[in-house]
């Protein structure tokens, strides 16, 4: 039977449509074509002056930025509406100088350098007094919102307002803490490690789970076992461990799901007043292969329909041999 499952953090409901379950290997959305390295704009950017560069990772300003800080941030009214210049920062992180498409194929040391770069850029960008939130994220493959260029890259965007999705997570975590006097994410980690059903892989510092109320098939979360609200400060001395588990899960996607498109997003605490979030918020990374599409029911209700139980996807991913 199908189940309705409630996300304990934001209160959103998901329908786990078990009668629709398909074999996990039947979900396929591979990267089809990639740009010749000679035509790759990011290979060209490697030689240009960037914002930051270290250990083969280079950060450049986006050629077509969604946000910029050329004009001051000024919020103004337009009747009953609020409007302002699209103030902020939009940076591209070139993860490797070579023309390699998937982060899964990068050495662990290079992924380590990428994670360090995220942290350093976040620390630099949050010095801007108008910035409220910074998101580091990756789009891999057309279905994930990327172009088939074939050069491993990700993005960092800094915005002057707090995104609603972040507000929902923070509010849910705070309510749980106010009632239980414990971090919801820490409790989640404890329960998942005890149950084991939705644990994909773990190491000394991190655990990868498929969330109980997964929105999408093979949605996974990378959670640090130690409590900390801020990614940029928390990963110091843990970059290698994070790189290892990131490479592990991305290889399981590539091998087990035939190189699907995917997104990952680093969910961290807001920039302003970080000490106010330290007790109840817990940074994490959401990693999602793009194997299904959101349709009318989801858009009309806010529910999601996941066609395969997270326990099944976790079991499938555990069995993928990434050392073959």
Residue pairs with C-beta under 8 A, 6 or more apart in sequence:
1 18
1 19
2 15
2 16
2 17
2 18
2 19
3 15
3 16
3 18
4 13
4 14
4 15
4 16
5 13
5 14
5 15
5 16
5 212
5 213
6 12
6 13
6 14
6 213
7 13
7 14
7 211
7 212
7 213
8 172
8 176
8 184
8 188
8 212
8 213
9 168
9 169
9 172
9 173
9 176
9 184
10 165
10 168
10 169
10 172
11 172
12 213
12 215
12 302
12 303
12 304
13 213
13 302
13 303
14 213
14 214
14 215
14 303
14 304
14 305
14 306
15 303
15 304
15 305
15 306
16 213
16 214
16 306
16 309
16 310
17 305
17 306
17 307
18 308
18 309
20 305
20 307
20 308
21 307
21 308
21 309
21 312
22 307
22 308
24 217
24 218
24 256
24 257
24 308
24 312
24 313
24 316
25 256
25 257
25 258
25 316
27 217
27 218
27 257
27 260
27 289
27 291
27 292
28 257
28 258
28 260
28 291
29 141
29 143
29 260
29 261
29 289
29 290
29 291
30 141
30 258
30 259
30 260
31 101
31 102
31 140
31 141
31 142
31 148
31 150
31 259
31 261
32 142
32 148
33 148
34 101
34 148
34 149
34 150
35 148
35 149
35 150
35 151
37 43
37 99
37 150
40 99
40 149
40 150
40 151
41 63
41 149
42 92
42 94
42 149
42 151
42 153
43 99
43 151
45 58
45 60
45 92
45 94
46 58
46 94
46 97
48 60
50 58
50 59
50 60
50 94
51 59
51 60
51 61
51 91
51 121
52 58
52 59
52 117
52 120
52 121
52 124
53 59
54 113
54 116
54 117
55 109
55 110
55 113
55 116
56 96
56 97
56 110
56 113
57 93
57 94
57 95
57 96
57 110
57 113
57 114
57 116
57 117
58 93
58 94
58 97
59 91
59 92
59 93
59 94
59 117
59 121
59 156
60 91
60 92
60 94
61 90
61 91
61 92
62 90
62 91
62 92
62 155
65 90
66 86
66 88
66 90
66 157
67 86
67 87
67 88
67 89
67 90
67 157
67 158
67 159
68 86
68 87
68 88
68 89
68 90
69 87
69 88
69 89
69 128
71 85
71 87
72 85
72 87
73 84
73 85
73 87
73 130
73 160
74 84
74 85
75 82
75 83
75 84
76 82
76 83
76 84
77 83
84 160
87 130
87 160
88 131
88 157
88 158
88 159
88 160
89 125
89 128
89 131
89 156
89 157
89 158
90 155
90 156
90 157
91 121
91 155
91 156
91 157
92 153
92 154
92 155
93 114
93 117
93 118
93 121
93 136
93 153
93 154
93 155
93 156
94 151
94 152
94 153
95 103
95 106
95 110
95 111
95 114
95 152
95 153
95 154
96 106
96 110
96 151
96 152
99 150
99 151
100 106
100 150
100 151
100 152
101 140
101 150
101 151
101 152
102 140
102 152
102 250
102 254
102 259
103 111
103 114
103 138
103 140
103 152
103 246
103 247
103 250
104 247
104 250
104 251
104 253
104 254
105 152
105 254
106 114
106 152
106 247
108 240
108 243
108 244
108 247
109 243
111 243
111 246
111 247
112 239
112 240
112 242
112 243
114 154
114 243
115 235
115 239
115 242
115 243
115 246
116 235
116 239
118 136
118 154
118 156
118 231
118 232
118 266
119 231
119 232
119 233
119 235
119 236
119 239
120 232
121 136
121 156
122 134
122 136
122 156
122 231
122 232
122 268
123 232
123 233
125 131
125 134
125 156
125 158
126 134
126 158
126 232
126 271
128 158
130 160
131 158
131 159
131 160
131 271
132 159
132 160
132 161
132 162
132 270
132 271
132 272
133 158
133 159
133 161
133 162
133 163
133 166
133 270
133 271
134 156
134 157
134 158
134 159
134 268
134 271
135 156
135 157
135 158
135 159
135 163
135 265
135 266
136 154
136 155
136 156
136 231
136 265
136 266
137 154
137 155
137 156
137 157
137 263
137 264
137 265
137 266
138 153
138 154
138 155
138 262
138 263
138 264
139 145
139 146
139 154
139 155
139 261
139 263
140 146
140 261
140 262
140 263
141 148
141 260
141 261
141 262
141 290
142 148
142 261
143 260
143 261
143 290
144 261
144 262
144 263
144 290
145 263
146 261
162 270
166 267
166 270
169 267
169 281
170 269
170 270
170 277
170 281
172 184
173 183
173 184
173 185
173 280
173 281
173 282
174 280
174 281
176 182
176 183
176 184
176 187
176 280
177 183
177 184
177 279
177 280
180 187
183 227
183 279
183 280
183 281
183 282
184 280
184 282
185 223
185 227
185 281
185 282
185 284
186 227
186 282
188 209
188 223
189 207
189 223
189 225
192 198
192 199
192 207
192 209
193 199
193 202
193 207
197 311
197 314
197 315
198 209
198 210
198 211
198 212
198 310
198 311
198 314
199 207
199 208
199 209
199 314
199 318
200 208
200 209
200 210
200 220
200 249
200 252
200 314
200 317
200 318
201 207
201 208
201 245
201 248
201 249
201 252
201 317
201 318
202 208
202 245
203 241
203 244
203 245
204 225
204 241
205 224
205 225
205 226
205 238
205 241
205 242
206 222
206 223
206 224
206 225
206 238
206 241
206 242
206 245
207 222
207 223
207 225
208 220
208 221
208 222
208 223
208 245
208 248
208 249
209 220
209 221
209 223
209 314
210 218
210 219
210 220
210 221
210 310
210 311
210 313
210 314
210 317
211 219
211 220
211 221
211 310
212 310
214 306
214 310
214 313
215 288
215 304
215 306
216 288
216 289
216 290
216 291
216 292
216 304
216 306
217 289
217 291
217 292
217 306
217 307
217 308
217 313
218 253
218 257
218 288
218 289
218 291
218 308
218 313
218 317
219 286
219 287
219 288
219 306
219 310
220 249
220 286
220 287
220 288
220 317
221 284
221 285
221 286
221 287
222 242
222 245
222 246
222 249
222 284
222 285
222 287
223 282
223 284
224 234
224 238
224 242
224 282
224 283
224 284
226 234
227 282
228 234
228 278
228 282
228 283
229 268
229 269
229 274
229 277
229 278
229 280
229 281
229 282
229 283
230 268
230 269
230 274
230 277
230 278
230 283
231 266
231 268
231 283
232 268
234 283
235 242
246 285
248 322
249 287
249 317
250 262
250 287
251 320
251 322
252 317
252 320
252 322
253 259
253 260
253 262
253 287
253 289
253 317
254 260
255 320
255 321
255 322
255 324
256 316
256 317
256 319
256 320
257 289
257 291
260 289
260 290
260 291
261 289
261 290
262 287
262 288
262 289
262 290
263 286
263 287
263 288
263 290
264 285
264 286
264 287
264 288
265 285
265 286
266 283
266 285
267 283
267 284
267 285
267 286
268 283
269 277
269 278
269 281
269 283
270 277
292 307
294 304
295 305
297 303
297 305
298 304
298 305
